[in-house]
Amino acid sequence: MLDWGLSEGEIEAVIGEEMPARDINIRDFAVDKGLEFGVIKEALQARLDALQ
């Protein structure tokens, strides 16, 4: 996400927590935290789409 243009703050706003280590994939993070990955994915995608 960072490489695609999102800031740490934008990612944290979507996931509702401090950004995890950069080597942790968002899906794994969501599963570990008991969060619904689909909701997070849609929100992140919307932010990426807004950059274009």
C-alpha distance matrix in Angstrom:
0.0 3.8 5.4 5.1 6.5 5.7 8.0 8.8 11.5 9.7 7.8 11.3 13.1 11.8 12.4 15.5 15.5 14.6 11.3 12.3 12.6 9.8 11.6 11.6 9.8 9.1 12.2 14.3 13.5 14.6 17.6 18.7 18.7 20.5 18.0 17.7 14.5 15.4 15.5 12.1 10.6 12.7 11.9 8.1 9.3 11.9 10.0 8.2 11.8 13.3 11.9 13.9
3.8 0.0 3.8 5.3 5.3 5.0 6.0 7.1 10.3 9.6 8.5 11.5 13.7 13.4 14.0 16.5 15.9 14.2 10.9 12.2 12.0 9.0 11.7 12.5 11.9 11.7 15.1 16.6 15.4 17.1 20.1 20.6 20.6 22.8 20.5 20.7 17.8 18.9 18.6 15.1 14.1 16.1 14.6 11.0 12.4 14.5 11.7 10.1 13.8 14.5 12.3 14.7
5.4 3.8 0.0 3.8 5.5 7.4 9.2 10.8 13.9 13.0 12.1 15.2 17.2 16.6 17.3 20.1 19.6 17.9 14.4 15.2 14.3 10.8 12.7 14.1 13.2 13.7 16.7 18.3 17.8 19.5 22.3 23.0 23.4 25.4 23.2 23.1 19.8 20.5 20.8 17.5 15.8 17.7 16.8 13.0 13.5 15.8 13.4 10.9 14.1 15.3 12.6 14.0
5.1 5.3 3.8 0.0 3.8 6.1 9.2 11.6 14.0 12.1 11.6 15.3 16.5 15.5 16.9 19.8 20.0 18.9 15.7 16.9 16.8 13.5 15.3 16.0 14.3 13.9 16.7 19.0 18.5 19.5 22.4 23.7 23.8 25.4 22.7 22.0 18.7 18.9 19.0 16.0 14.0 15.2 14.5 10.8 10.6 12.6 10.5 7.4 10.4 11.8 9.3 10.5
6.5 5.3 5.5 3.8 0.0 3.8 6.5 9.7 11.5 9.9 10.5 13.9 14.8 14.6 16.4 18.8 19.0 17.8 15.0 17.0 17.1 14.3 16.8 17.5 16.3 15.5 18.6 20.8 19.6 20.5 23.8 24.8 24.3 26.1 23.3 23.0 20.1 20.2 19.6 16.6 15.2 16.0 14.4 11.0 11.4 12.5 9.4 7.3 10.4 10.5 7.6 9.9
5.7 5.0 7.4 6.1 3.8 0.0 3.8 6.7 8.1 6.2 6.8 10.2 11.0 11.0 12.9 15.0 15.4 14.4 12.0 14.4 15.3 13.0 15.9 15.9 14.8 13.3 16.6 18.7 17.1 17.8 21.3 22.1 21.3 23.1 20.2 20.2 17.6 18.0 16.9 13.7 13.1 13.9 11.8 8.5 10.1 10.9 7.6 6.9 10.5 10.2 8.4 11.5
8.0 6.0 9.2 9.2 6.5 3.8 0.0 3.8 5.3 5.2 6.4 8.6 9.9 11.1 12.6 14.0 13.8 12.2 10.2 13.1 14.0 12.4 15.8 16.0 15.7 14.4 18.0 19.5 17.3 18.3 21.9 22.1 21.0 23.3 20.7 21.3 19.1 20.0 18.6 15.2 15.4 16.4 13.8 11.0 13.3 13.8 10.2 10.4 13.9 13.0 11.3 14.7
8.8 7.1 10.8 11.6 9.7 6.7 3.8 0.0 3.8 5.5 5.2 6.1 8.5 10.0 10.5 11.6 10.6 8.6 6.6 9.8 11.0 10.2 13.8 13.7 14.0 12.8 16.5 17.4 14.8 16.1 19.7 19.4 18.2 20.9 18.6 19.8 17.9 19.5 18.1 14.4 15.3 16.9 14.2 11.6 14.6 15.5 12.3 12.9 16.5 15.9 14.7 18.0
11.5 10.3 13.9 14.0 11.5 8.1 5.3 3.8 0.0 3.8 5.4 5.0 6.1 8.7 10.0 10.0 9.8 8.6 8.2 11.9 13.9 13.7 17.2 16.6 16.7 14.7 18.2 19.3 16.3 17.0 20.7 20.5 18.7 21.1 18.6 19.8 18.5 19.8 17.6 14.4 15.8 16.8 13.5 11.8 15.0 15.0 11.8 13.4 16.6 15.4 14.7 18.4
9.7 9.6 13.0 12.1 9.9 6.2 5.2 5.5 3.8 0.0 3.8 5.4 5.1 6.5 8.8 9.9 10.8 10.6 9.6 13.0 15.2 14.5 17.6 16.6 15.9 13.4 16.6 18.5 15.8 15.9 19.7 20.2 18.4 20.2 17.3 17.8 16.3 17.0 14.8 11.7 12.8 13.3 10.0 8.3 11.4 11.2 8.0 10.0 13.1 12.0 11.8 15.4
7.8 8.5 12.1 11.6 10.5 6.8 6.4 5.2 5.4 3.8 0.0 3.8 5.4 5.2 6.3 8.3 8.8 8.6 6.9 9.8 12.2 11.6 14.4 13.0 12.3 9.8 13.0 14.7 12.1 12.4 16.2 16.6 15.1 17.1 14.4 15.1 13.3 14.6 12.9 9.4 10.5 12.1 9.3 7.2 10.7 11.6 9.1 10.5 13.9 13.8 13.6 16.9
11.3 11.5 15.2 15.3 13.9 10.2 8.6 6.1 5.0 5.4 3.8 0.0 3.8 5.4 5.2 5.5 5.4 5.5 5.5 8.9 12.0 12.5 15.4 13.8 13.7 11.2 14.3 15.3 12.0 12.3 16.0 15.8 13.7 16.0 13.7 15.2 14.3 16.0 13.9 10.6 12.8 14.3 11.4 10.2 13.9 14.4 12.2 14.1 17.3 16.8 16.9 20.3
13.1 13.7 17.2 16.5 14.8 11.0 9.9 8.5 6.1 5.1 5.4 3.8 0.0 3.8 5.7 5.3 7.3 8.6 9.2 12.6 15.7 16.1 18.9 17.1 16.5 13.5 16.0 17.6 14.5 13.8 17.6 17.8 15.3 16.9 14.1 15.1 14.6 15.7 12.9 10.2 12.7 13.2 9.7 9.7 13.3 12.8 10.8 13.5 16.1 15.2 16.0 19.5
11.8 13.4 16.6 15.5 14.6 11.0 11.1 10.0 8.7 6.5 5.2 5.4 3.8 0.0 3.8 5.6 8.2 10.2 9.9 12.5 15.7 15.7 18.0 15.7 14.4 11.0 13.1 15.1 12.4 11.2 14.9 15.9 13.5 14.6 11.3 11.8 11.1 11.9 9.2 6.5 9.1 9.7 6.5 6.8 10.4 10.5 9.3 11.9 14.4 14.2 15.4 18.5
12.4 14.0 17.3 16.9 16.4 12.9 12.6 10.5 10.0 8.8 6.3 5.2 5.7 3.8 0.0 3.8 5.5 8.0 7.9 9.8 13.3 14.0 15.9 13.2 12.4 9.0 11.0 12.3 9.2 8.1 11.8 12.3 9.9 11.5 8.7 10.1 9.6 11.6 9.5 6.5 9.6 11.4 9.1 9.0 12.7 13.5 12.6 14.6 17.3 17.6 18.5 21.5
15.5 16.5 20.1 19.8 18.8 15.0 14.0 11.6 10.0 9.9 8.3 5.5 5.3 5.6 3.8 0.0 3.8 7.1 8.8 11.1 14.8 16.2 18.4 15.8 15.6 12.5 14.4 15.2 11.7 10.7 14.0 13.9 10.8 12.5 10.2 12.3 12.7 14.6 12.0 9.7 13.1 14.3 11.6 12.1 15.8 16.0 14.8 17.3 19.9 19.6 20.6 23.9
15.5 15.9 19.6 20.0 19.0 15.4 13.8 10.6 9.8 10.8 8.8 5.4 7.3 8.2 5.5 3.8 0.0 3.8 6.2 8.3 12.0 13.9 16.2 13.8 14.5 12.1 14.4 14.3 10.6 10.8 13.9 12.8 10.1 12.8 11.4 14.1 14.2 16.8 14.7 12.0 15.0 16.9 14.4 14.0 17.8 18.5 16.9 18.9 21.9 21.7 22.1 25.5
14.6 14.2 17.9 18.9 17.8 14.4 12.2 8.6 8.6 10.6 8.6 5.5 8.6 10.2 8.0 7.1 3.8 0.0 3.8 6.3 9.5 11.6 14.3 12.7 14.1 12.5 15.4 15.0 11.3 12.7 15.7 14.2 12.2 15.5 14.3 17.0 16.4 19.1 17.4 14.2 16.7 18.8 16.3 15.1 18.8 19.8 17.6 19.1 22.5 22.2 22.0 25.3
11.3 10.9 14.4 15.7 15.0 12.0 10.2 6.6 8.2 9.6 6.9 5.5 9.2 9.9 7.9 8.8 6.2 3.8 0.0 3.8 6.7 8.1 10.9 9.7 10.9 9.7 13.1 12.9 9.6 11.6 14.7 13.6 12.5 15.7 14.3 16.5 15.1 17.8 16.7 13.1 14.8 17.3 15.1 13.2 16.7 18.2 16.0 16.8 20.4 20.6 20.0 23.1
12.3 12.2 15.2 16.9 17.0 14.4 13.1 9.8 11.9 13.0 9.8 8.9 12.6 12.5 9.8 11.1 8.3 6.3 3.8 0.0 3.8 6.3 8.2 6.6 8.8 8.7 11.7 10.5 7.6 10.5 12.9 11.3 11.1 14.6 14.0 16.4 14.9 18.0 17.6 14.1 15.5 18.6 17.1 15.0 18.2 20.3 18.5 18.9 22.5 23.1 22.4 25.3
12.6 12.0 14.3 16.8 17.1 15.3 14.0 11.0 13.9 15.2 12.2 12.0 15.7 15.7 13.3 14.8 12.0 9.5 6.7 3.8 0.0 3.8 5.5 5.7 8.8 10.2 13.1 11.6 9.7 13.1 15.1 13.3 14.0 17.5 17.1 19.2 17.3 20.4 20.5 16.9 17.7 21.0 19.7 17.1 20.0 22.4 20.4 20.1 23.8 24.7 23.5 26.1
9.8 9.0 10.8 13.5 14.3 13.0 12.4 10.2 13.7 14.5 11.6 12.5 16.1 15.7 14.0 16.2 13.9 11.6 8.1 6.3 3.8 0.0 3.8 5.5 7.7 9.5 12.7 12.0 10.8 14.0 16.1 15.2 16.1 19.2 18.3 19.8 17.2 19.9 20.2 16.6 16.5 19.8 18.8 15.7 18.0 20.7 18.6 17.8 21.5 22.6 21.0 23.3
11.6 11.7 12.7 15.3 16.8 15.9 15.8 13.8 17.2 17.6 14.4 15.4 18.9 18.0 15.9 18.4 16.2 14.3 10.9 8.2 5.5 3.8 0.0 3.8 6.4 9.4 11.8 10.4 10.4 13.9 15.2 14.3 16.1 18.9 18.5 19.8 17.1 19.9 20.9 17.6 17.2 20.8 20.4 17.4 19.4 22.4 20.9 19.7 23.2 24.8 23.4 25.3
11.6 12.5 14.1 16.0 17.5 15.9 16.0 13.7 16.6 16.6 13.0 13.8 17.1 15.7 13.2 15.8 13.8 12.7 9.7 6.6 5.7 5.5 3.8 0.0 3.8 6.5 8.5 6.8 6.6 10.2 11.4 10.6 12.4 15.1 14.8 16.2 13.8 16.9 17.9 14.7 14.7 18.4 18.1 15.6 17.8 20.9 19.7 19.0 22.4 24.1 23.2 25.3
9.8 11.9 13.2 14.3 16.3 14.8 15.7 14.0 16.7 15.9 12.3 13.7 16.5 14.4 12.4 15.6 14.5 14.1 10.9 8.8 8.8 7.7 6.4 3.8 0.0 3.8 5.5 5.4 6.2 8.8 10.2 10.7 12.4 14.3 13.4 14.0 11.0 13.7 15.2 12.2 11.6 15.3 15.6 13.1 14.9 18.2 17.5 16.6 19.7 21.8 21.2 23.0
9.1 11.7 13.7 13.9 15.5 13.3 14.4 12.8 14.7 13.4 9.8 11.2 13.5 11.0 9.0 12.5 12.1 12.5 9.7 8.7 10.2 9.5 9.4 6.5 3.8 0.0 3.8 5.5 5.0 6.1 8.6 9.8 10.5 12.1 10.4 10.8 7.9 10.6 11.6 8.4 8.3 12.0 12.1 10.1 12.2 15.2 14.8 14.5 17.5 19.4 19.4 21.4
12.2 15.1 16.7 16.7 18.6 16.6 18.0 16.5 18.2 16.6 13.0 14.3 16.0 13.1 11.0 14.4 14.4 15.4 13.1 11.7 13.1 12.7 11.8 8.5 5.5 3.8 0.0 3.8 5.4 5.2 6.2 8.6 10.0 10.5 9.2 8.9 5.9 8.8 10.8 8.7 8.3 12.1 13.1 11.8 13.4 16.5 16.9 16.6 19.1 21.4 21.8 23.4
14.3 16.6 18.3 19.0 20.8 18.7 19.5 17.4 19.3 18.5 14.7 15.3 17.6 15.1 12.3 15.2 14.3 15.0 12.9 10.5 11.6 12.0 10.4 6.8 5.4 5.5 3.8 0.0 3.8 5.4 5.1 6.0 8.6 9.8 9.9 10.8 8.7 12.1 13.9 11.7 12.0 15.7 16.4 15.0 16.9 20.0 20.0 19.8 22.6 24.6 24.8 26.6
13.5 15.4 17.8 18.5 19.6 17.1 17.3 14.8 16.3 15.8 12.1 12.0 14.5 12.4 9.2 11.7 10.6 11.3 9.6 7.6 9.7 10.8 10.4 6.6 6.2 5.0 5.4 3.8 0.0 3.8 5.5 5.2 6.2 8.6 8.3 10.2 8.7 12.4 13.0 10.4 11.7 15.2 15.0 13.8 16.4 19.0 18.6 19.0 22.0 23.5 23.7 26.0
14.6 17.1 19.5 19.5 20.5 17.8 18.3 16.1 17.0 15.9 12.4 12.3 13.8 11.2 8.1 10.7 10.8 12.7 11.6 10.5 13.1 14.0 13.9 10.2 8.8 6.1 5.2 5.4 3.8 0.0 3.8 5.5 5.2 6.0 4.7 6.4 5.5 9.3 9.8 7.9 9.7 12.9 13.0 12.7 15.2 17.5 17.7 18.5 21.0 22.6 23.4 25.6
17.6 20.1 22.3 22.4 23.8 21.3 21.9 19.7 20.7 19.7 16.2 16.0 17.6 14.9 11.8 14.0 13.9 15.7 14.7 12.9 15.1 16.1 15.2 11.4 10.2 8.6 6.2 5.1 5.5 3.8 0.0 3.8 5.4 5.0 5.9 7.3 7.1 10.7 12.0 11.0 12.4 15.5 16.2 16.0 18.1 20.6 21.1 21.7 24.1 25.9 26.8 28.7
18.7 20.6 23.0 23.7 24.8 22.1 22.1 19.4 20.5 20.2 16.6 15.8 17.8 15.9 12.3 13.9 12.8 14.2 13.6 11.3 13.3 15.2 14.3 10.6 10.7 9.8 8.6 6.0 5.2 5.5 3.8 0.0 3.8 5.6 7.7 10.3 10.4 14.1 14.9 13.4 15.1 18.3 18.5 18.0 20.6 22.9 22.9 23.6 26.3 27.9 28.4 30.7
18.7 20.6 23.4 23.8 24.3 21.3 21.0 18.2 18.7 18.4 15.1 13.7 15.3 13.5 9.9 10.8 10.1 12.2 12.5 11.1 14.0 16.1 16.1 12.4 12.4 10.5 10.0 8.6 6.2 5.2 5.4 3.8 0.0 3.8 5.5 9.0 10.0 13.6 13.4 12.0 14.5 17.3 16.8 16.9 19.8 21.6 21.6 22.8 25.5 26.6 27.4 30.0
20.5 22.8 25.4 25.4 26.1 23.1 23.3 20.9 21.1 20.2 17.1 16.0 16.9 14.6 11.5 12.5 12.8 15.5 15.7 14.6 17.5 19.2 18.9 15.1 14.3 12.1 10.5 9.8 8.6 6.0 5.0 5.6 3.8 0.0 3.8 6.8 8.9 12.0 12.1 11.8 14.3 16.6 16.7 17.5 20.0 21.7 22.2 23.6 25.8 27.2 28.4 30.7
18.0 20.5 23.2 22.7 23.3 20.2 20.7 18.6 18.6 17.3 14.4 13.7 14.1 11.3 8.7 10.2 11.4 14.3 14.3 14.0 17.1 18.3 18.5 14.8 13.4 10.4 9.2 9.9 8.3 4.7 5.9 7.7 5.5 3.8 0.0 3.8 6.1 8.9 8.4 8.1 10.9 13.0 13.0 14.0 16.5 18.0 18.7 20.2 22.3 23.5 25.0 27.2
17.7 20.7 23.1 22.0 23.0 20.2 21.3 19.8 19.8 17.8 15.1 15.2 15.1 11.8 10.1 12.3 14.1 17.0 16.5 16.4 19.2 19.8 19.8 16.2 14.0 10.8 8.9 10.8 10.2 6.4 7.3 10.3 9.0 6.8 3.8 0.0 3.8 5.6 5.8 6.8 8.9 10.5 11.4 12.9 14.6 16.1 17.5 18.9 20.5 22.1 23.8 25.7
14.5 17.8 19.8 18.7 20.1 17.6 19.1 17.9 18.5 16.3 13.3 14.3 14.6 11.1 9.6 12.7 14.2 16.4 15.1 14.9 17.3 17.2 17.1 13.8 11.0 7.9 5.9 8.7 8.7 5.5 7.1 10.4 10.0 8.9 6.1 3.8 0.0 3.8 5.5 5.2 5.9 8.6 10.0 10.5 11.9 14.1 15.4 16.2 17.9 20.0 21.4 23.0
15.4 18.9 20.5 18.9 20.2 18.0 20.0 19.5 19.8 17.0 14.6 16.0 15.7 11.9 11.6 14.6 16.8 19.1 17.8 18.0 20.4 19.9 19.9 16.9 13.7 10.6 8.8 12.1 12.4 9.3 10.7 14.1 13.6 12.0 8.9 5.6 3.8 0.0 3.8 5.5 5.0 6.1 8.6 9.9 10.3 12.2 14.3 15.1 16.1 18.3 20.2 21.4
15.5 18.6 20.8 19.0 19.6 16.9 18.6 18.1 17.6 14.8 12.9 13.9 12.9 9.2 9.5 12.0 14.7 17.4 16.7 17.6 20.5 20.2 20.9 17.9 15.2 11.6 10.8 13.9 13.0 9.8 12.0 14.9 13.4 12.1 8.4 5.8 5.5 3.8 0.0 3.8 5.5 5.3 6.3 8.7 9.9 10.8 12.7 14.4 15.4 16.8 19.1 20.8
12.1 15.1 17.5 16.0 16.6 13.7 15.2 14.4 14.4 11.7 9.4 10.6 10.2 6.5 6.5 9.7 12.0 14.2 13.1 14.1 16.9 16.6 17.6 14.7 12.2 8.4 8.7 11.7 10.4 7.9 11.0 13.4 12.0 11.8 8.1 6.8 5.2 5.5 3.8 0.0 3.8 5.5 5.2 6.1 8.5 9.9 10.8 12.3 14.2 15.5 17.1 19.2
10.6 14.1 15.8 14.0 15.2 13.1 15.4 15.3 15.8 12.8 10.5 12.8 12.7 9.1 9.6 13.1 15.0 16.7 14.8 15.5 17.7 16.5 17.2 14.7 11.6 8.3 8.3 12.0 11.7 9.7 12.4 15.1 14.5 14.3 10.9 8.9 5.9 5.0 5.5 3.8 0.0 3.8 5.5 5.2 6.0 8.5 10.0 10.4 12.0 14.2 15.6 17.1
12.7 16.1 17.7 15.2 16.0 13.9 16.4 16.9 16.8 13.3 12.1 14.3 13.2 9.7 11.4 14.3 16.9 18.8 17.3 18.6 21.0 19.8 20.8 18.4 15.3 12.0 12.1 15.7 15.2 12.9 15.5 18.3 17.3 16.6 13.0 10.5 8.6 6.1 5.3 5.5 3.8 0.0 3.8 5.5 5.0 6.1 8.7 9.8 10.3 12.3 14.5 15.8
11.9 14.6 16.8 14.5 14.4 11.8 13.8 14.2 13.5 10.0 9.3 11.4 9.7 6.5 9.1 11.6 14.4 16.3 15.1 17.1 19.7 18.8 20.4 18.1 15.6 12.1 13.1 16.4 15.0 13.0 16.2 18.5 16.8 16.7 13.0 11.4 10.0 8.6 6.3 5.2 5.5 3.8 0.0 3.8 5.4 5.1 6.4 8.8 9.9 10.8 13.0 15.1
8.1 11.0 13.0 10.8 11.0 8.5 11.0 11.6 11.8 8.3 7.2 10.2 9.7 6.8 9.0 12.1 14.0 15.1 13.2 15.0 17.1 15.7 17.4 15.6 13.1 10.1 11.8 15.0 13.8 12.7 16.0 18.0 16.9 17.5 14.0 12.9 10.5 9.9 8.7 6.1 5.2 5.5 3.8 0.0 3.8 5.4 5.2 6.3 8.6 9.9 11.1 13.3
9.3 12.4 13.5 10.6 11.4 10.1 13.3 14.6 15.0 11.4 10.7 13.9 13.3 10.4 12.7 15.8 17.8 18.8 16.7 18.2 20.0 18.0 19.4 17.8 14.9 12.2 13.4 16.9 16.4 15.2 18.1 20.6 19.8 20.0 16.5 14.6 11.9 10.3 9.9 8.5 6.0 5.0 5.4 3.8 0.0 3.8 5.4 5.0 6.0 8.5 10.0 11.2
11.9 14.5 15.8 12.6 12.5 10.9 13.8 15.5 15.0 11.2 11.6 14.4 12.8 10.5 13.5 16.0 18.5 19.8 18.2 20.3 22.4 20.7 22.4 20.9 18.2 15.2 16.5 20.0 19.0 17.5 20.6 22.9 21.6 21.7 18.0 16.1 14.1 12.2 10.8 9.9 8.5 6.1 5.1 5.4 3.8 0.0 3.8 5.4 5.0 6.2 8.9 10.3
10.0 11.7 13.4 10.5 9.4 7.6 10.2 12.3 11.8 8.0 9.1 12.2 10.8 9.3 12.6 14.8 16.9 17.6 16.0 18.5 20.4 18.6 20.9 19.7 17.5 14.8 16.9 20.0 18.6 17.7 21.1 22.9 21.6 22.2 18.7 17.5 15.4 14.3 12.7 10.8 10.0 8.7 6.4 5.2 5.4 3.8 0.0 3.8 5.4 5.1 6.7 9.3
8.2 10.1 10.9 7.4 7.3 6.9 10.4 12.9 13.4 10.0 10.5 14.1 13.5 11.9 14.6 17.3 18.9 19.1 16.8 18.9 20.1 17.8 19.7 19.0 16.6 14.5 16.6 19.8 19.0 18.5 21.7 23.6 22.8 23.6 20.2 18.9 16.2 15.1 14.4 12.3 10.4 9.8 8.8 6.3 5.0 5.4 3.8 0.0 3.8 5.4 5.3 7.1
11.8 13.8 14.1 10.4 10.4 10.5 13.9 16.5 16.6 13.1 13.9 17.3 16.1 14.4 17.3 19.9 21.9 22.5 20.4 22.5 23.8 21.5 23.2 22.4 19.7 17.5 19.1 22.6 22.0 21.0 24.1 26.3 25.5 25.8 22.3 20.5 17.9 16.1 15.4 14.2 12.0 10.3 9.9 8.6 6.0 5.0 5.4 3.8 0.0 3.8 5.4 5.5
13.3 14.5 15.3 11.8 10.5 10.2 13.0 15.9 15.4 12.0 13.8 16.8 15.2 14.2 17.6 19.6 21.7 22.2 20.6 23.1 24.7 22.6 24.8 24.1 21.8 19.4 21.4 24.6 23.5 22.6 25.9 27.9 26.6 27.2 23.5 22.1 20.0 18.3 16.8 15.5 14.2 12.3 10.8 9.9 8.5 6.2 5.1 5.4 3.8 0.0 3.8 5.5
11.9 12.3 12.6 9.3 7.6 8.4 11.3 14.7 14.7 11.8 13.6 16.9 16.0 15.4 18.5 20.6 22.1 22.0 20.0 22.4 23.5 21.0 23.4 23.2 21.2 19.4 21.8 24.8 23.7 23.4 26.8 28.4 27.4 28.4 25.0 23.8 21.4 20.2 19.1 17.1 15.6 14.5 13.0 11.1 10.0 8.9 6.7 5.3 5.4 3.8 0.0 3.8
13.9 14.7 14.0 10.5 9.9 11.5 14.7 18.0 18.4 15.4 16.9 20.3 19.5 18.5 21.5 23.9 25.5 25.3 23.1 25.3 26.1 23.3 25.3 25.3 23.0 21.4 23.4 26.6 26.0 25.6 28.7 30.7 30.0 30.7 27.2 25.7 23.0 21.4 20.8 19.2 17.1 15.8 15.1 13.3 11.2 10.3 9.3 7.1 5.5 5.5 3.8 0.0
